[in-house]
């Protein structure tokens, strides 16, 4: 029988953007769909790196990968519109902590100009992967206290176990036998067991990446972006209009119109929405499906079929 660990293991999560071929040098490849997740345990710290492997073909995994991390690594091999999208995306999610590497062919001065007016302007430039490893080893977890909130990025059925969900604890702590809710469905579940890096544990704390065996819902009833949370969380679920701050991307050349369907990126959710009452500073977002959010949460408005940048705007929902 496996021994259940009783001390809390620290966790640090990264997203790797740009050339991600070095990810296998950092950790072992695990769950892979449109996102590939690598991890490694060093002493009492579990490091996780998420890569949006279907970007740039699709913009959605880029936004979701960034919302799985506290730190970003941008490895630039060329300056093009897809680099621009990654910078715009990091800025929309309000990333402030991370690292930039680049090949010899990339003009560092030009790259610094591109990020100058964004939230990633203070990312640390590094010369090579060895220096990146040194910097990562000195980082501390970014833990958030409060009621438990776990956005779900994968869910599946395991024979003999039942429903298993994977996700990063965005806030709080999860313990075995916790009674939690899944939003937006509102269904109640029981946490039967918890694993971190394939090791069973009694509890896990933000920002740990966990696998939870749960009772009360089947995997086919769960979608990426659904949120596992305690009843005390301040999350809202709505299909009504949501008022939001509106900051249009200077690189998006089209107009934001009421007859156009957009995709809204909030946390791990990618939901179709319409826009009403847009003006220079605010918009009203009308979700076509139930949306889970908290006041002040960052969002990005997407138009996946656009030939230019597919990130239309950013802001916070109210």
N, C-alpha and C positions, 0 to 999 in steps of 0.2 A: 504494500500500500504506500502511496506517495505521502511524504511528510508535508504538512501544510505549514508554510512559512508564516511566522507571527510578527515579524518586524516589517515595517513599511519600506518598500524599495523605492528609490527615487527614479523619476522618469523625465526625459528631455526629448522633445519631438521636433523634427526638422522637415522642411520641404526642400527638395532639390529641383531647381529649375535650370533650363538651358541644357548643356551637355551633361547627361547623368551617368555616363559609362563607368565612372569611378565609384558608383554607389555600392557595387559588389566588393570593393576594397574596404568599405566602411562596415558593412554588416551582411548578414545572411538574408537572402531573398525569401520572403514568406508569401503572404496573401497577394495574389495578382489577378486583377480584373482590368479595368481601365486605369486603375491605380496599382503601382507596385510598391510594396512595403518591405523595407529592409530593417533588420534590428540586430542589436548586439548588446550583451550584458558585460559590463566591466565593473568588477567589485560589486558595489551596491547601487549601481546606476544602470538603467536600461535606456539605451539610445535607439530612437526610431527615425527612419528617413523615408518619406513618402515621395514618390515620383509619378507625375501625371503622364503615363506612357502614351496615351492617345492624343495628347496635345503635340503639334498644333492642329491636327485634323479636327479636333473638337475643343471648344473653349470651356465646356462644363467641368471636365476633370481638373483643369488648371485651377479654377476657383475652389473646388472641393479639396484638392490637395493642400492648398494654402490654408484652408480652414481647419486642417488637421494638425497644424504646427504652431509652435511659439517662436521658432527661429527659422530663418530662410538662408539657403545657400544658392547663389546665382552664379553659374559657371558659363561665361560668355565666350563663344567661339566666333560669332559674327554679329554685326549690328544690322538688324532688319526689322520688319514690322512685327514679327513674333516676339523678338526681344522687347519691343515697345509694349506689346500686350502684357507680357509678364511684369514689366515695370508698372504699368497702369493697374494691373491686378493686385500687385503687392501694395500699392498705394491705396487702392480701394478698401483692402482689408486692414489698412493702417499698420502695416508691418514697420517696426522700428529697430528690430534686432536681427542682425544677420551678417553674412559675409559675401564678398564678391571675388571670384577668380576670373581670369581671362587669358586667352591665348595670346601669343606674341603678335598675331596679326591684328588684334583689336587695339584701337587707339584709346588709351586709358583716359586721356583728357576729354575726348569726345564722350566717352561713357560717363564720366563724372558730370558732364554738362547735361546728359539725358536724365540723370537722377536728381539733379540739383534741387528742383522744386518739389520733390516727392518725399514721402515719409521714410524712404530708404536712403536718403542722402547721407546718413551717418553709418551706413553699413561699412564694415572694415574690409579694405582691400588686402588680399593675401596673395603670395607668390606661388604657392604650390599646395598639394594635398597634405603634405607632412605638417605644414604650418596650420592648415585647417584642423587637422586632428589635435594639435596642441591647443588651439583656441577652444575647440569643442569640449575638451577635457576640463577646461577651467570654468565652464558655464554652470549656472545654478538653475534648478527647475523653477518655472513660473507657476506657482500654485495659487489657486483661488479658493478662498473659504466660502461657505454658504451651503444652501440646500443642493443636493446632488443633481447634476445635469450631465447627461452623456448623449451627445449626438451619435446616431448609429451609422456606421459606414458600410457594414456588411452584416448579413443575417443568413443563416442556413440551418438545415436540420442535420443532426448527427445521430446515426443509429446507436441506440442504447443510451443516449444522453438527452435528445430532444432538441429544442430550439437553442441555438447559440448565436449571440450577437457580438460584434466587434465594434469598439469605439474608444475614443479618448475622453477621459473624464474632464470636462471643461471646468467644473466647479464642484467642490465638496468631496465627500468620501462615500464609497459604496462598500457594503458589508454583506457577507453571506446571510441569507434569510431576510434581507431587506424587502419590504413591499414597495414597489415603485409603479409609476404609470408610464404608458407609452403614448406620446402625443404625435399626431393629432387625434388618434382613435379614442384615447382616454381609457384604454383597457388596463386593468391592473395585473401586475405580474409579480412573481416571487423569484428572487435571485437564489438559485440552488448552489452554484459554485462560481468561483472567480479564478481566472488564470492570468498571470503576467509572464510573458516570455516562456510560455508552456509550463510554468511552475504554478501549482495551486497555492493560493493565499486566502487568508480570512477576510482581508479588507484591502482596499486600494484607494489612494488619495490623488486628487488632481495634481499634475496633468498626466496621470498614468494611462497608458494604452492597455486595455483589458479585453479579455474574452469572458463573457458571462453566459453560463447555462441558465436559462430562465424557464419558468413554468407559467402558463396562462395565455400564450399566444403562439401561433405557428409562424415559421419563418416567412411563408408566402404572404402573410398579412403585414409584413414589415417592409418599408422602403428606405433606401438611403436618405438620410436627412430627418427621419423620424427621431424623436428625442425621448430617451428614458430619463425620468426625473422623479423627484420626491413631490409629494402633494404640496409642500411648502414653497416650491419654486415660484418665481414671479413670471413664468412663461405665459404667453397669451396664444390662443388659437382663434383664427378668424378667417372668414371669406368676405368680410366687409371691407370697405375702403380704409386704407392705412395712410395717414399723413406722414410725409417724410421730407427730410432735407434733400435738396436736389443740386448736385454739382455735375454739370454736363462735362464729359471729356472734351478737351480742346481738340483732340485728334479724331473725334467722331463728326463727320461732315453733314450728316443728315439731320432732319428735324425730328423731334420727339412728338409723335402724333397720337391722337386718341383712338384711331381705327387700326393701329398696328398692335400685334401681339408681341410682347417681349418675354424674356425669361428673367426671373428675379433670383439672384444668388444671395441667400441668407443662411449663414452657417453652412451646413452640408446640403441644404435644400436648393433645388433648382426647380422653380415653379412658374408656369405660364401666367402672365398678368397683363392687364390693360392699364393705361394711364389716363387720368382725368385731371382737369384743373391745374395743368402745369404752368408754372411761371418761372421767373429767373431763379428763385431760391427754394421753392417747394413744389411737391407734386402729391397727388393722391393715387395710391397704388391699389388696384382692384385685383385680388388673387382669383384665379379660376378654380383653384383647389384650396382646401384648408392650409393655412400657413401658421407655423409655430415661430414665435419671436419674442424678444423682450425689448422694452423701450430703450432706445439708445444703441441698438445693435446696428453694426455696419452692414450695408448691402451694396451689391453691384447690379446694374441693369444691363442685360445682355441682348444682343441681336446676332445669333449664330450665323445667319445667312448673309451678313454684311460683308462686302468685299474688302473694306478697310478694317479698322479696328472693330472688334466685336463687343467691346466694352463701351457701352453708351454713356453711362453715368455712374456716380457713386453717391453715398450719403449715409444718413442714419435714419432708421424708422422710429416713429414716435409712439 
